[in-house]
Each structure stands twice: as structure tokens, then as C-alpha cells.
Amino acid sequence: MTFFFPRQSVTLYYRLALNRCMPPHSARKNCGSNSGPCACEAGGGGTTTEVNEFKENQDVTYASLRPVQTTVLGKTAKVYLTPFSLSDYKLEQPKHSKSLSEKNSNYTMVCQKSELKKTCEEILTPKMKAIPSKAESTLQKLSLDVHTESNKSGHKSPSAATVLSADLESSDEDNTPGMDDFSGLSHYEKKRLKNISENAKFFASLQLSESAARLREMIKKRQPPKFKRKKPKKRENEIGCRRSMRLLKVNPSEISIPAPPTAPILVENENPLLPPGPLEMIPENADDNHELFKGFLQTWAEMNKTSKKMEKELSSLKSYKTNLNGMVISEDTVHKVTKGSISSVALHPSETRILVAAGSKSGQIGLWDLTQQHKEDGTYVFYPHSQPISCLYFSPDNPAHLLSLSYDGTLRCGDFSRAVFDEVYRNESRSLSSFDFLAESAATLLVGHWDGALSLVDRRTPGTSYEKLINSSMTKIRTVHMHPVHRQYFITAGLRDTHVYDARYLNPRRSQPLVSLTEHTKSIASAYFSPVTGNRVVSTCADCKLRIFDSSCVSSQMPLLTSIRHNTVTGRWLTRFQAVWDPKQEDCIIVGSMVHPRRVEVFHETGKGVHSLLGECLGSVCSINAMHPTRYVLAGGNSSGRLHVFMKPGSC
């Protein structure tokens, strides 16, 4: 049954169990009373029967219900129906007692003050709606029947409204103390609702939303301004990506045909081959003073008269050390003579002047006369080649002739008396690596090629071709050196092997060596016979070892005598070391060093260090060194084109 309270918009759903006041028709006869409350209901000793539905044909004047307790979500409601008269009852205007309306108003105020109003509505409303509609329809039907019967009968009961209001009031007092007390809820649900309310109050007191807003403002202030990435500017001549003309909706006929690409411009070679034939001696650093240059050439030309070979006995090692200790270097004996790295050095055999020649990797030849007071006056640079000069020798027969060999495939002879560089040998198809004189007259030459071939050249015949081309057993030849006594023997240094050949048994197709030295483990830079007797051979290898071999018996075997540990790893930009013999002391060798401070070291054939030539003016590595044949003068070249000359004071 549903009650509507206009002042309080509260809807209460009750499930009612209806009890008939009157017993069934058979029991009514026994009861003996047709009006008034039933004796059973009044407290007599009769029994009460429960009726679940109300029938229309029943004659009901008074209706009474006994209390039936029904629990809805933990809330218990009790409804008492007492006899009342229906004669004055109007369906459109239901009457309610004053006490009931006041009670409901008090109930509404309690709900408004409660902090759990919304929570209760969310919990109770869905469950209340789930009550079966059968009871509601039954109550509505009952109420209609009651109103119909009340219109028919004229009986009035002034105390009916009072009784009903009293029953409702007592029910409210017992079961509706307020929203804070749910007698029907379990202890856990009450505690849960209490915790929810306390947590809500706590979080509201923290004012988290305001604190979060302040933090956001602080973070925004501290954040650096965002810089947009600058787009790279497009170059004017930049070629864009290729696009489809079909997608661009461009008619190919409207586009002009591009011009044919121009032929690529061939860049000239940095070091072009020089024209064949003799070249005039024209210095690159010449001044307008031609008389000074003529005097310089005349000085070099006159040296041919003072170059007789002087045979001397081998000096003792003690006196040799004493002479080496007297050799010094100064600023006056250091000078830059070429632009590029020095790859070969030669000392003129003159005993009156100190004349030094240096060949560079750019094809230059620098001549320096140390007897001049000014360095610039005594230095001249020439360009007889276009590629590195690997070999540079003064002719043993005529010291006025300077022979030079280059990688460009040419071998030239500089004649200072005629001021010209004559072309002795030319082979553009094969690169040249080294050469030596077959005879003391320097009329015939033995030239080595990088591809392992050998050429015999005779300077007395016209032309610049070879007399004989020989294929050796080596894949590459770096150096060629003749035996000083037995001129038919010569030694070649290759990649990892060193061979000794006999010039009398050379085969143009393939020549077999007399002796092969297989002790080397890496590439070999050079191999030379000792200058006086030729009984020793020194080799420089990239495995950081200098090896001394016994070549006293060339025809049979050449045993290894000494292996000297020496750093020969010069790197990419430095010229490789080449150990050479001292012409005055054939049991001692001279080689550059990577040790700090920079120096030039002298070793004995037994492996012992004899002396180290160093000084404050020597600040670089002298990879290529040459010793004067009769005087204690040493010239070393570095990779920047400078010559460093060690000599005794007053030698100039």
C-alpha cells in the first residue's frame, strides 16, 4: 500500500499481509455477531486466518489486519489496520492525522541534516524498486474495494482516523529514530557508512584540489619556454625529390626536354709525366741574380777532380767512437731543402766542401752547399721528376754527375757542368724502385722494378731503353745493391724474402736465386752489402728487427749472425727506416730512431750500441741517413723536407 505525504517527498514501500476480520461464512455463524470487531481480533479465544487476496463478493464492513513484520534492506515497518467507518471517506482527499504529518516532517528534517542522504538514496532506491508489483496491485485493489463499500454504507466511525494515526505514530516512534541509526543494518554496513563519511570529511579538509591547482601554476612558471625547431632553409640550387608528373597532373609535352649533360671535366693529374729527353737545370727558387747560380753550378762541377778513391784500413772501434762523440748539430746545419717528405739522401764525396743532395716524394731534388754563409744562397731546388725519388747516387767515376730514379719510370743524370738533366732510362709501363752500378765506371746500371722485373741499362748506347729485361723469382723488388768486390753478385729485398743473384746467369723468363734469406716475417725495407769487403749484409724489416748475415761465402749459404731489436714502425706519414753501413767503418750501421729525444743511432754488427747522435736542434725523426765516405759528416732527412747535418766543428 502506498501513502503520499505532500510535505515530505518520501515514498515508502510496504509489503502487507491482509487478515480478514471476519472468519469464513461457516465460522461467522458460530461467532454470532454481525457487527463490531470480531471476538478473535478483540482478544478472544478464537483463531485468526490470513488472507492473501481480497474477493469482491465478500461483504466487508470492517477490516482489520494484524501486524506483519517485513524487512526491506534492513528497515522494519509495522502497519496496524483498525476498524473505521467508510461512510465519510473520500477517495480524492485522504485525511491524515496531525500527529502523523508532524512526525513525517520531523523525519524529513532528520534526513536533510544527515550527511549520508545521497548515499542512502543510492543504496535504498534500487532495492526498493525491486519489490514485486503483485503486493502493490493487491493493495490498490483492496483500497478501491474499501472505498466502494464505504460509499454504500452510511456507518461512520469517528475514531477510525484517530486509531490509524495513533498506530502510525507509534510505529514511527519505534522504528524511525533517524537516518543516523539503522537498526536493520548489520554492524559492518554501519561501520562502512561511517568510514565513508569520515573519509569524505578528511579529504575535504585537506583541500587537495586547491593544492593541485597551486602546484600546476608553479610548474608552469618553472618550465622553460618551448623553442620550436627551426626548419632548415632550402638552398636555391638544391635538387628536389623526384615527383610523378601523373600525380601532379602535368602534361609531359608542356615540359621542355632538358639539355644533354655536359661531358665531365677531366682533372689534370697533380704530377703529370715530364716530357722525354733532357731537361734544363732551372731552379724553382731562382732569383734575378743569375751570376750566383752560375757560381753554384761551377762549384759542383769542379768537384770531379777531388774525388779519387782513398783506401784506408779499418780504424779501431775505440777511435771511431771518439770521432762520433765530436759530431754535433746546430741551427746552421738544419735547413729545409724540399717541399715534400725526403725519400733519399746523398753526400758528395768532396773533402773540401760539404754538398748534400736530397730527393723528395714530390719529385724534387734539393742541393745544399753548407760552405755558404747564408743558407738561402747555397740552396737550390729542381724538378726533374714528377713522383717520389727513391734512389739518389753520385757517380763513382764522375762526382759531378748525380743520378736519380723515380717512381714515374724515369732515371736521369744531372750534369752540373752542362746544367742539364739527361734522361738515361725511361719505362712508363713499369714503375721503377731502385738501381745500382754494375761496374765502377758507372757505365752500366741494374734497375729494379716494383713488379719484380730487372733491367740492364747501358748509358753508352743511344736511346733510353733497356738492354735486357729479366724476370726474377720475386713478386716485388724494393732495393737492389751490388757486391763491392764481386760485382757479379747483387742482392734484392722484396716483400718477405731476400735473394742473392748472379748477373752472369740471369734468365729473361725466370731467374733462380743463388741464396734465399727466409728469416724475415714481415715486409723488408732494404738490404745492403757492407761497403768495403761485402762480407756482411744488413736488412731492415717491419717486424722491428735489424738482421746481420754472413755473406763471406755468397755461393753457398748466408747464416744469420745477429738480430738487433729496433722499432721500425714509422706509421703512415713517415718514410720507412733503412739501415745503411758507414763507408769508413763497415762493421757499423746507421739507422733512424723513434726514441725520445729524437736521435740517429749507430750499432755494431754484434748488436751493441756504439753511439747516439742527438741534439737540441734535432726535433724530428730522420728516416733516411747517409754518411760521408771519408769524413765524419752525417746527413739525415725527415718527412717535412728538412736536412739535419752532424759534423765536427770547423769541418766547413
C-alpha positions in Angstrom: 0.0 0.0 0.0 1.4 3.4 -0.9 1.0 6.6 1.2 1.7 10.0 -0.3 2.8 12.8 2.0 2.6 16.2 0.3 5.2 18.0 2.6 7.7 15.2 2.6 8.6 13.7 -0.8 9.3 10.3 0.7 7.9 7.1 -0.7 7.7 4.1 1.5 7.0 0.7 0.1 5.4 -1.8 2.4 4.5 -5.3 1.8 1.3 -6.0 3.6 -0.3 -9.3 4.7 -4.0 -8.9 4.9 -6.1 -10.6 7.6 -9.8 -10.9 7.4 -11.5 -9.6 10.4 -14.5 -11.9 9.9 -13.9 -15.6 9.8 -15.3 -17.6 6.8 -19.0 -17.8 6.3 -19.2 -21.1 8.2 -17.3 -19.6 11.1 -19.4 -16.5 11.2 -22.4 -18.4 12.2 -20.6 -19.7 15.1 -19.3 -16.3 16.0 -22.8 -14.9 16.4 -22.0 -11.3 15.7 -22.6 -9.4 12.5 -21.2 -6.1 13.5 -18.3 -4.8 15.5 -15.0 -6.2 15.8 -14.5 -9.9 15.8 -14.1 -11.6 19.1 -11.0 -13.2 17.8 -9.5 -9.8 16.9 -10.6 -8.3 20.1 -8.6 -10.7 22.1 -11.0 -13.6 22.3 -10.0 -17.2 22.3 -10.8 -17.7 18.5 -8.2 -18.2 15.8 -7.2 -15.8 13.1 -7.0 -16.7 9.4 -4.6 -14.9 7.0 -6.0 -14.0 3.6 -3.6 -13.1 0.7 -6.1 -11.6 -1.6 -9.5 -9.8 -1.3 -12.6 -11.1 -3.1 -15.3 -8.8 -4.5 -18.3 -10.9 -3.4 -17.3 -10.7 0.3 -19.4 -8.4 2.4 -16.9 -6.5 4.5 -17.9 -3.6 6.7 -14.9 -3.6 9.0 -11.4 -4.6 8.0 -8.6 -5.3 10.4 -5.0 -6.5 9.8 -2.7 -8.0 12.4 0.8 -6.7 12.2 3.1 -8.5 9.8 6.8 -7.6 10.1 8.6 -7.3 6.7 12.3 -6.4 6.4 13.2 -4.2 3.4 17.0 -3.6 3.2 17.3 -3.8 7.0 14.4 -1.4 7.7 11.3 -2.9 9.5 7.9 -1.4 9.0 4.7 -2.2 11.1 1.3 -1.3 9.9 -1.9 -1.7 12.0 -5.3 -1.5 10.5 -8.2 -0.9 12.9 -12.0 -0.8 12.3 -13.2 2.6 11.0 -16.2 3.8 9.2 -16.1 4.4 5.4 -19.2 6.5 5.1 -17.4 9.8 5.1 -14.3 8.7 3.4 -13.5 10.5 0.1 -11.0 8.9 -2.3 -9.8 12.2 -3.7 -8.9 13.8 -0.4 -7.3 11.4 2.0 -7.2 12.6 5.6 -4.2 12.2 7.8 -3.8 12.9 11.4 -1.8 15.9 12.5 0.5 13.8 14.6 1.3 11.7 11.5 2.2 14.7 9.3 4.3 16.3 12.1 6.1 13.0 12.5 6.8 12.9 8.8 8.1 16.4 8.8 10.4 15.7 11.6 11.6 12.7 9.7 12.3 14.8 6.7 14.4 17.3 8.7 16.5 14.5 10.1 17.2 13.2 6.6 18.1 16.7 5.4 20.6 17.1 8.2 22.2 13.8 7.6 25.4 13.7 5.6 24.5 10.3 4.2 21.4 11.4 2.4 22.8 10.8 -1.1 24.4 7.5 0.0 21.2 6.2 1.4 19.2 7.1 -1.6 21.7 5.4 -3.9 21.5 2.2 -1.7 17.8 2.1 -0.9 16.2 3.3 -4.1 17.3 0.5 -6.4 16.4 -2.2 -3.9 13.0 -0.7 -3.2 12.2 -0.7 -6.8 12.8 -4.3 -6.9 9.8 -5.1 -4.7 7.3 -7.3 -6.6 4.5 -5.4 -8.0 2.0 -8.1 -7.0 1.6 -6.8 -3.5 1.2 -3.2 -4.7 -1.6 -4.2 -7.1 -3.3 -6.2 -4.3 -3.2 -3.2 -2.0 -4.6 -0.9 -4.7 -7.4 -3.3 -5.4 -8.1 -3.5 -1.6 -8.2 0.2 -1.3 -10.7 0.5 -4.2 -13.0 -2.1 -2.7 -12.9 -0.3 0.7 -13.8 3.0 -0.9 -16.7 1.3 -2.8 -18.1 -0.3 0.4 -17.8 3.0 2.3 -20.0 4.7 -0.3 -22.7 2.1 0.1 -22.8 2.1 3.9 -23.7 5.1 5.9 -21.9 4.0 9.1 -19.4 6.4 10.5 -16.6 5.7 12.9 -15.2 9.0 14.3 -12.4 7.2 16.0 -11.1 5.4 12.9 -8.7 8.2 11.8 -7.6 8.7 15.3 -6.8 5.0 15.7 -5.0 4.8 12.4 -2.9 7.9 13.2 -2.1 6.6 16.6 -0.9 3.3 15.2 1.3 5.1 12.6 2.7 7.4 15.2 3.6 4.5 17.5 5.2 2.7 14.5 7.3 5.8 13.6 8.5 6.3 17.2 9.6 2.7 17.4 11.2 2.2 14.1 12.2 5.7 12.7 14.5 7.3 15.2 16.6 9.0 12.3 18.9 8.3 9.4 21.9 8.0 11.7 20.5 4.8 13.3 19.8 1.9 11.0 18.5 -0.8 13.4 18.1 -3.2 10.5 21.6 -2.8 9.0 24.5 -5.0 10.0 27.4 -3.8 12.1 29.8 -4.0 9.1 27.5 -1.8 6.9 27.1 0.8 9.6 30.9 0.9 10.1 31.4 1.1 6.4 29.0 4.1 6.0 30.7 5.8 8.9 34.1 5.4 7.4 32.9 6.8 4.1 31.6 9.9 5.8 34.8 10.3 7.9 37.0 9.9 4.8 34.9 12.4 2.9 35.3 15.0 5.7 39.1 14.3 5.9 39.7 14.7 2.2 37.6 17.8 2.2 39.7 19.3 5.0 42.9 18.6 3.0 41.8 20.9 0.1 43.7 18.8 -2.4 42.1 20.4 -5.4 43.4 23.8 -4.3 46.9 22.5 -3.6 47.0 20.7 -7.0 46.0 24.0 -8.7 48.8 25.9 -7.0 51.3 23.2 -7.9 50.2 23.3 -11.6 50.8 27.1 -11.6 54.3 26.7 -10.0 55.3 24.0 -12.6 54.1 26.2 -15.5 56.2 29.1 -14.2 59.3 27.0 -13.7 59.1 25.2 -17.1 61.5 26.8 -19.7 59.8 28.2 -22.8 59.4 25.8 -25.6 61.5 26.6 -28.6 60.3 25.5 -31.9 62.7 23.7 -34.1 63.9 25.8 -36.8 63.3 24.4 -40.2 66.4 24.3 -42.4 66.4 26.8 -45.2 66.2 25.3 -48.6 69.1 26.1 -50.8 68.4 27.8 -54.1 70.3 25.3 -56.2 69.2 22.3 -54.2 67.7 19.5 -56.3 64.3 18.5 -55.0 62.9 15.0 -54.8 61.6 13.4 -58.0 57.8 13.6 -58.4 55.4 11.9 -60.7 54.0 14.0 -63.5 50.9 11.9 -63.5 50.2 12.7 -59.8 51.0 16.4 -60.4 48.6 16.3 -63.5 51.3 17.8 -65.7 51.4 17.1 -69.4 54.8 15.9 -70.4 54.5 17.7 -73.7 54.5 21.1 -71.8 57.8 20.4 -70.2 60.9 21.2 -72.3 63.4 18.5 -72.8 66.4 19.0 -70.5 69.7 19.8 -72.1 72.1 16.9 -72.5 74.6 16.6 -69.7 78.0 18.2 -70.4 81.0 16.0 -70.6 82.8 15.6 -67.3 85.8 17.8 -67.0 88.9 15.7 -66.6 91.0 16.9 -63.7 94.6 17.1 -64.6 97.0 14.8 -62.8 98.7 16.5 -60.0 102.0 15.0 -61.1 102.0 14.7 -64.8 104.8 12.9 -66.5 107.5 15.2 -67.7 108.3 15.3 -71.4 111.0 12.8 -72.5 114.5 14.0 -73.2 116.9 16.2 -71.4 115.7 18.9 -69.0 117.4 22.2 -68.3 118.5 22.9 -64.8 116.2 25.7 -63.9 115.8 26.1 -60.1 112.4 26.7 -58.7 113.7 29.2 -56.1 115.9 31.1 -58.5 116.3 34.9 -58.0 117.2 37.5 -60.6 120.9 37.0 -59.6 121.9 34.6 -62.3 125.6 35.0 -61.5 125.2 33.5 -58.1 123.5 30.4 -59.6 126.3 30.0 -62.2 128.9 30.1 -59.4 126.9 27.5 -57.6 126.9 25.1 -60.6 130.6 25.8 -61.2 131.4 24.8 -57.6 129.6 21.4 -58.1 131.2 20.8 -61.4 134.8 21.3 -60.1 134.3 18.6 -57.5 135.1 15.9 -60.1 138.9 16.5 -59.6 138.9 15.8 -55.9 137.0 12.5 -55.8 139.7 9.9 -56.1 139.1 6.8 -54.1 141.3 6.6 -51.0 141.8 3.1 -49.5 142.3 3.1 -45.8 142.5 0.5 -43.2 139.6 -0.1 -40.8 140.0 2.1 -37.8 139.6 0.7 -34.3 136.2 0.8 -32.6 137.5 3.0 -29.8 138.8 5.7 -32.1 135.6 5.5 -34.1 133.6 6.2 -31.0 135.8 9.2 -30.2 135.2 10.7 -33.6 131.4 10.2 -33.3 131.4 11.9 -30.0 132.9 15.0 -31.7 130.0 15.3 -34.2 127.4 18.0 -33.3 124.4 19.6 -34.8 123.5 23.3 -34.7 120.9 25.7 -36.2 123.2 26.5 -39.1 123.3 22.8 -40.1 119.5 22.4 -40.2 117.6 23.6 -43.3 114.5 22.9 -45.3 115.6 22.0 -48.9 112.4 20.4 -50.3 108.7 20.9 -50.0 107.7 17.3 -49.5 109.0 14.4 -47.4 112.6 13.4 -48.1 112.9 9.8 -49.5 116.6 9.7 -50.5 119.8 11.4 -49.4 123.3 11.5 -50.9 126.5 13.2 -49.7 129.1 14.4 -52.3 132.5 12.7 -51.7 134.3 16.1 -51.8 136.8 16.6 -49.0 136.9 20.4 -49.2 133.2 21.2 -49.3 130.0 19.7 -47.7 127.5 19.2 -50.5 124.2 17.4 -49.8 121.6 16.3 -52.2 118.1 15.2 -51.2 115.2 13.7 -53.2 111.6 14.2 -52.1 108.3 12.3 -52.6 107.1 15.1 -54.9 109.9 14.6 -57.4 112.1 17.5 -56.2 115.9 17.4 -55.9 117.3 19.9 -53.4 121.0 20.8 -53.4 122.6 22.4 -50.4 126.1 23.8 -50.1 126.9 24.2 -46.4 130.0 26.3 -47.0 127.9 29.3 -48.0 127.3 31.9 -45.2 123.6 32.2 -45.9 121.5 29.1 -46.3 119.3 30.6 -49.0 122.3 31.4 -51.2 123.6 27.8 -51.1 120.2 26.0 -51.6 118.5 25.3 -55.0 115.6 23.2 -55.8 114.9 21.4 -59.2 112.0 19.4 -60.6 113.5 16.6 -62.8 110.7 14.1 -61.8 107.0 14.0 -61.1 106.8 11.3 -58.5 108.9 10.2 -55.5 112.6 9.8 -55.9 113.6 6.5 -54.2 117.3 6.4 -55.2 120.0 9.1 -55.4 123.7 8.5 -56.0 126.7 10.5 -57.1 128.6 8.7 -59.9 131.7 6.9 -58.6 133.5 7.7 -61.8 132.5 11.4 -62.1 131.1 13.0 -58.9 129.8 15.9 -61.0 127.0 13.6 -62.2 124.0 13.0 -59.9 121.8 10.0 -60.9 118.3 9.9 -59.7 115.5 7.3 -60.1 111.8 7.9 -59.6 108.5 6.0 -59.5 107.4 7.9 -62.6 109.5 5.3 -64.7 112.5 7.6 -65.5 116.1 7.5 -64.5 118.0 10.8 -65.1 121.6 12.1 -64.7 122.2 15.6 -63.5 125.3 17.0 -65.2 126.3 20.2 -63.3 128.9 21.1 -65.9 126.3 21.4 -68.6 123.4 22.4 -66.3 121.1 19.7 -67.7 119.2 16.6 -66.5 119.8 13.9 -69.1 117.3 11.0 -69.5 119.2 7.7 -69.1 116.3 5.2 -68.9 112.5 5.5 -69.4 109.9 2.9 -69.0 106.4 4.3 -68.5 104.7 0.9 -68.4 106.7 -0.3 -65.4 107.3 1.7 -62.2 110.9 1.8 -61.0 112.0 1.1 -57.4 115.8 1.1 -57.1 119.1 0.9 -59.1 122.9 0.4 -58.6 126.0 0.5 -60.7 127.1 -2.8 -62.2 130.7 -1.5 -62.8 132.8 1.1 -61.0 132.8 3.1 -64.2 129.1 3.7 -63.8 128.5 2.9 -67.5 126.1 0.1 -66.9 123.2 0.0 -64.4 121.0 -2.6 -62.8 117.4 -1.3 -62.3 114.8 -2.9 -60.2 111.0 -2.7 -60.8 108.1 -2.9 -58.4 106.6 -5.8 -60.2 109.8 -8.0 -59.7 111.5 -7.4 -63.0 115.1 -6.3 -63.6 116.5 -4.2 -66.4 120.1 -3.9 -67.6 120.8 -0.4 -68.9 123.9 0.8 -70.7 124.5 4.6 -70.6 126.9 4.4 -73.6 124.3 3.3 -76.1 121.9 5.8 -77.7 118.3 5.8 -76.6 116.6 5.4 -73.2 115.6 1.8 -73.4 117.0 -1.2 -71.5 119.5 -3.7 -72.9 117.9 -6.7 -71.3 114.7 -7.3 -69.3 114.8 -10.1 -66.7 112.0 -11.7 -64.7 113.2 -12.6 -61.2 111.7 -15.0 -58.8 110.4 -12.2 -56.6 106.9 -10.6 -56.8 108.2 -7.2 -55.8 111.6 -5.6 -55.5 112.3 -2.6 -53.2 116.1 -2.3 -53.2 118.9 -3.5 -55.4 122.6 -3.5 -54.3 125.8 -4.8 -55.9 128.6 -6.6 -54.1 131.5 -4.2 -53.7 134.2 -6.7 -54.6 132.5 -9.4 -56.7 130.4 -7.2 -58.9 128.6 -10.1 -60.5 126.6 -10.7 -57.3 123.7 -8.5 -56.2 121.1 -8.7 -53.5 117.4 -7.7 -53.8 114.9 -7.1 -51.0 111.2 -7.8 -51.6 108.1 -8.4 -49.6 109.2 -11.0 -47.2 112.2 -12.6 -48.9 115.7 -11.5 -49.8 117.5 -13.1 -52.7 121.1 -13.1 -54.0 121.6 -13.4 -57.8 124.5 -13.9 -60.1 124.3 -11.4 -63.0 126.0 -13.9 -65.3 123.2 -16.4 -65.1 120.1 -14.2 -65.4 117.3 -15.7 -67.4 114.9 -13.4 -69.2 111.9 -15.7 -68.4 112.6 -16.6 -64.8 115.9 -16.4 -62.9 116.6 -18.5 -59.8 118.5 -17.0 -56.9 121.7 -18.4 -55.5 120.7 -17.9 -51.9 117.4 -17.0 -50.3 117.1 -15.5 -46.8 113.8 -16.7 -45.2 114.3 -15.4 -41.7 112.0 -12.4 -42.2 108.4 -12.5 -41.0 107.2 -9.2 -42.5 107.9 -6.8 -45.4 111.5 -5.8 -45.9 112.5 -2.2 -46.4 116.1 -2.6 -47.6 119.1 -5.0 -47.8 122.7 -3.8 -48.4 126.2 -5.4 -48.6 129.0 -4.0 -46.4 130.8 -1.2 -48.3 134.4 -2.4 -48.3 134.5 -6.3 -48.3 130.9 -7.2 -48.7 131.2 -9.9 -46.0 128.1 -8.7 -44.2 124.5 -8.0 -45.2 122.2 -5.8 -43.1 118.4 -5.9 -43.6 115.6 -3.7 -42.2 112.3 -5.5 -41.6 108.9 -4.3 -40.4 109.0 -6.9 -37.6 111.2 -4.4 -35.6 114.4 -6.2 -36.2 117.7 -5.4 -37.9 119.4 -8.6 -39.1 123.1 -9.1 -39.9 124.0 -12.0 -42.2 127.4 -13.5 -43.0 127.9 -13.1 -46.8 131.6 -14.1 -46.9 130.6 -17.1 -49.0 127.8 -16.0 -51.2 127.7 -19.1 -53.4 126.6 -21.4 -50.6 124.7 -20.1 -47.6 124.4 -16.8 -45.7 123.8 -17.6 -42.0 122.2 -15.2 -39.6 124.8 -13.6 -37.2 122.9 -11.0 -35.2 119.3 -9.9 -34.8 119.0 -6.4 -33.3 115.8 -5.3 -31.7 114.8 -1.9 -33.1 111.5 -0.1 -33.5 110.9 0.2 -37.2 107.2 1.0 -37.2 107.1 4.6 -38.5 103.5 4.8 -39.4 101.8 6.2 -42.5 103.2 9.6 -42.7 106.9 8.9 -42.0 109.3 7.4 -44.5 110.4 3.9 -43.6 113.7 3.3 -41.9 116.6 2.0 -44.0 119.7 0.8 -42.1 122.9 1.6 -44.0 126.6 0.9 -43.5 129.2 3.5 -42.6 131.6 3.6 -45.6 134.5 4.3 -43.2 133.6 1.6 -40.7 132.0 -1.4 -42.4 131.2 -3.2 -39.2 128.9 -0.4 -38.0 125.4 0.5 -39.3 123.4 3.8 -39.0 119.6 3.9 -38.7 117.0 6.4 -37.6 115.1 6.0 -34.3 111.7 6.6 -32.8 113.0 7.1 -29.3 112.6 10.4 -27.5 114.6 12.6 -27.6 115.0 12.1 -31.3 118.3 10.7 -32.4 120.2 8.7 -35.0 121.7 5.5 -33.7 124.9 3.7 -34.6 125.1 -0.1 -33.9 128.0 -2.6 -34.2 127.5 -5.8 -36.2 127.4 -7.7 -32.9 124.2 -5.8 -31.9 125.8 -3.5 -29.4 125.0 0.2 -29.5 128.1 2.3 -30.4 126.7 5.9 -30.2 123.6 8.0 -30.5 123.7 11.3 -32.4 121.3 13.8 -30.9 121.0 17.4 -30.0 118.5 20.2 -29.2 118.2 21.1 -32.9 117.1 17.6 -33.8 113.4 17.5 -33.0 112.1 15.1 -35.6 112.6 11.6 -36.9 115.4 11.3 -39.5 114.2 8.3 -41.5 116.8 8.4 -44.3 120.5 8.9 -43.4 123.8 9.0 -45.3 127.4 9.1 -44.1 130.3 10.8 -45.9 132.7 8.2 -47.4 135.9 9.8 -45.9 134.8 12.5 -43.4 132.8 12.4 -40.2 129.7 14.1 -41.6 126.2 12.6 -41.4 123.1 14.0 -43.2 119.6 12.9 -42.2 116.3 13.8 -43.8 112.9 13.9 -42.2 109.3 13.8 -43.5 109.0 17.6 -43.7 111.8 18.2 -46.2 114.5 19.3 -43.7 118.1 18.1 -43.7 119.9 17.7 -40.4 123.7 17.6 -40.7 126.0 16.3 -37.9 129.7 17.2 -38.3 132.8 18.1 -36.3 133.2 21.8 -35.6 135.2 23.6 -38.3 134.6 21.0 -40.9 133.1 23.5 -43.4 
